[in-house]
Amino acid sequence: MDETDGHTAPVVRVSARAKINLALHVTGRRADGYHLLDSVVAFARPVGDGPRTADTLEVHFGPAETPHLTLAGPFAGDVPADADNLVVRAARVAGGIRAVRLDKHLPVASGIGGGSADAAAVLTAAAAHRGIDRATFAAPALALGADVPVCLHGGSCRMAGIGERLTPLRLPELPILLVNPGVAVATGAVFGALARRDNPPLPDAPPPDDAAGLLDWLRSTRNDLEAAAVTVAPTIATATTALRETGAVLARMSGSGATVFGLYTSPAARDAAATALRRTSPQWWVACGGVGGD
Ligand code: ATP
């Protein structure tokens, strides 16, 4: 149910969780230039008191020509403060939104879909406010960006096509550590550096819904963008190596980078890894979470 903002306008609070590509295969390219993907996508649940694995938004409803954007949070300075912000673009699509406050906790242009998750959160808030199914916004979501539909869905999915073909998956929750080595990577530059665009798709069999089975399944998959991203930003390889050295059972890049993730067999192992990495690389963004489970 809506709250009010202390005056009369209704307010909906939503979170925009980091999108993690547990696997990301690039399987082709359409004539119009869009890449075809085959990906397992899951969302991070924030845990602990450290850096957060989600942005938070307050969506204020009411008539306005241009929705007003207020920015706060550790990465507020890295996003556009004007109508180019995906939050404002989504608010215009949804209509009836007077203002949005965005608390930006996720590093920007970092492969964890921050902008897409923010846009989807605005659409989700609008659907909740109107009492309609958020899937109503699936088509405008895709027009906002390839990752917006999966963020609008909000649960673990296999994502194919250019981001529009979603098949919900039941994944177990695994402890995850997200590491951003502080370099922004432009998605276009990474796709431009790809050696091949016609890689094999994910295995036919869906990922198992137990932790050990999922980890085995993931080992037979890849992120096809990782090698290309490393040529653009070599520090990505330094971060994945550091995660492996902390005992991550799988360390890989998400999206087009530069954020990398490590999966662990226990929350204690993840937390110990976080402590170690914050000590050895204090300039990195290191955030604990859980991934999957929904
Ligand atoms: P993906 O994993 O979907 O490729 P990403 O994490 O690589 O996404 P974003 O953080 O979504 O990338 O940022 C991509 C670009 O979008 C940045 O250049 C940024 O300036 C712009 N942008 C616009 N609005 C936002 C927003 N609300 N949050 C983050 N970036 C935004």
Boltz pocket constraint, residues with backbone or C-beta under 6 A from the ligand:
constraints:
  - pocket:
      binder: B
      contacts: [[A, 19], [A, 78], [A, 79], [A, 80], [A, 84], [A, 85], [A, 86], [A, 87], [A, 107], [A, 108], [A, 109], [A, 110], [A, 111], [A, 112], [A, 113], [A, 114], [A, 115], [A, 116], [A, 118], [A, 119], [A, 147], [A, 185], [A, 187], [A, 254], [A, 255], [A, 256], [A, 257]]
      max_distance: 6.0
